[in-house]
């Protein structure tokens, strides 16, 4: 690895060494106890020479393909074109509306108002599916 084994190393060097060791482990060159032992050695290493001893019996690692960081998906409001998700507003209103109708009306079968809740839930969740197949492919 290095010509001068007594050069002190930093956290970044230890992280690179752990990444290389993880690559060897994922390729099946190390057993779990060997990986644990060598990881502990890397974590406590202070010089390049100590890091070099970990990789003596391992071939030069092929560099893993660099995968760029994926942007995190934004929550549902962004998927609906930005702004406030109207389904998240309507559903609580339906629940409170059903309760208000139950307590404030003089109707013999008041329990029927509670059927509005699952009905609204089914209608609102069905409205969330995209009918455009191109849009579905982009979201995947």
N, C-alpha and C positions, 0 to 999 in steps of 0.2 A: 504494500500500500504506500509506504512512505520511505524515503531514504534516511530521514532523521527520526529514529524511534523515540527520542527523548523530548520531542516537541509536545508541549501541552495541548490538549484538545478542549473544545467547548461543547456546549449542549447541541449545537447544530451538527457537529461531527458524530456525536453519540447517536443522534436521531437518524443520520444517514446510515450509520453502521447497523442500527436496529432494523431499518428498512431493508437493507441488504440481507441481514440474517433472516428476516421474515420471508423474503423472497426464496432463500434457500430452503426454508422450512416448508413453504407452500409447494415447492417443486419436489419435495419428498426426500431431500438429502439429510435431514435431521429428524431425530425422534423427539418426542415431547420433552423427555428429561434433558436431552442434549440442548434443545432450544432454550429451556428454562435456565440451565447452567450458563450457557453462553450469553443469554440476555442479562443475567446478573453480572457477568464479567464486564459486559459493555457498559452497563449502568454505573459501575464503580470505576471504570477506566479513567485515568487522568492523562495518559500519554498515548501517542500514536502506536508505540511498541506494544502496549497492552491491547489495543484494538487489533493489531496485526496478528497476535497470537490466536485470536478467535477464528480467523479465516485461513489459517495455515493449511488445513487439510481440505478446504473447499475450493472448487474451481472459481475462476473469475465469473462473477454474476453478470448475466446479461441484463442490461438496463431495462426495467419494466417500462412498458409503454406509458407515456405521460397522458393521463386523462385530465382534461381541464375540469375545474370545479363546475358542477352543475348549478345553475341558478335554481333556488328553491321555488317551488310552485306557490303561487299566491293563493289565498283562500277563494272561496266561491264567488264573492262579489266581482273579482276581476274577470272571472270566466263569463260572467253575464254581460260583459261589456263595460264594466266600471260602475262606480256609484254604489248605491245601497241595494242589497239583495232583497227584493220585494217579498219573496217567500218567507224570509226570516222575520218580516214585519207582520205579514198577514196571519200567519199561524197563531201567534199569541193573541191577536185581535179576535180570531174566531173562538178561541178558548174562553176569553173573558166575555165575549158576546153571548156565548152559550150559557155561561153562568148567569149573566144579567137577565137573559130571557127566562131562565129557569126560575129565578127568584122574583122577578118583577112582573110577570104576566099571570093572568088568571086563566089558565088553560088546563083541561083535565089530564092530558097526557104530556106533562111537562118534560118527562124523561126523553121525549123524542128530540128535544133540542140538543142533547148530548150526542146524537148521531151526526150532528154537524161537524164535530171534531174529527172523527176518522174520515168522513167524507172530504173535508177540506184537506186533510193530510194526504189522502190518495190523489186528489186533484193537483195539489201543489207539487208533490213529488213526481207525478207523471209529466208535469210541465217542465221539469229540469232536464229532460233528455233531449239531446240535439237531433233534429231530423235531417241535418245536413251531414252526409257521410264524410265529406272532406274535412269538416270541422272535427269529427270524431277521430280521424286519422292524425290530425295535428296534435290533439290532446294526448295521444299515446306516446 
